């Protein structure tokens, strides 16, 4: 019987801490300043352009190293 009581108490404690956590999350989410659509589009464009630049650079470096290694091996 004591085990059941302890289990119930732990479940109630867990439920209480979970509810408190969710309430705190709700309060913190109200404090968040969300970016405007224009900012999101600008940031996305920067990420896409940077990704292309890095991929082209790494592709170029890979090509140069491949040719260099080909000359060394021959």
C-alpha atoms as one frame of an Amber mdcrd trajectory, in Angstrom:
protein
   0.000   0.000   0.000   2.876   2.366   0.788   4.307   1.826  -2.689   1.011
   2.793  -4.306   0.801   5.923  -2.164   4.372   6.859  -3.023   3.666   6.267
  -6.702   0.564   8.458  -6.586   2.485  11.205  -4.790   5.258  11.077  -7.389
   2.694  11.260 -10.182   0.997  14.267  -8.556   4.375  15.950  -8.036   5.333
  15.307 -11.663   2.004  16.685 -12.872   2.434  19.793 -10.689   5.947  20.497
 -11.931   4.843  19.916 -15.525   1.984  22.384 -15.174   4.268  24.950 -13.539
   6.779  24.525 -16.368   4.088  25.013 -19.022   2.790  28.139 -17.269   6.326
  29.564 -17.174   6.763  28.744 -20.857   3.556  30.637 -21.633   4.782  33.690
 -19.697   8.168  33.640 -21.445   6.595  33.208 -24.888   4.640  36.423 -24.331
   7.963  38.246 -23.859   9.359  37.072 -27.193   9.621  39.638 -29.971   8.978
  37.843 -33.224  10.709  39.057 -36.414   8.701  40.699 -39.146   8.108  38.980
 -42.469  10.600  41.295 -44.196  13.339  40.352 -41.709  12.669  36.641 -42.172
  12.839  36.915 -45.962  16.089  38.904 -45.743  17.688  36.439 -43.362  16.601
  33.506 -45.510  18.103  35.138 -48.601  21.397  35.695 -46.789  21.511  32.039
 -45.703  20.767  30.797 -49.222  23.386  33.034 -50.838  25.988  32.132 -48.211
  25.257  28.429 -48.707  25.777  28.729 -52.461  29.015  30.693 -52.009  30.422
  28.161 -49.557  29.390  25.232 -51.753  31.032  26.788 -54.837  34.183  27.536
 -52.849  34.384  24.005 -51.470  33.690  22.572 -54.925  36.520  24.670 -56.365
  38.923  23.612 -53.608  37.933  19.977 -54.137  38.546  20.269 -57.880  41.964
  21.899 -57.372  43.023  19.288 -54.819  41.773  16.496 -57.079  43.834  17.793
 -60.019  46.871  18.379 -57.782  46.666  14.881 -56.360  46.267  13.512 -59.894
  49.518  15.222 -60.962  51.338  13.949 -57.869  50.190  10.343 -58.328  51.104
  10.204 -62.052
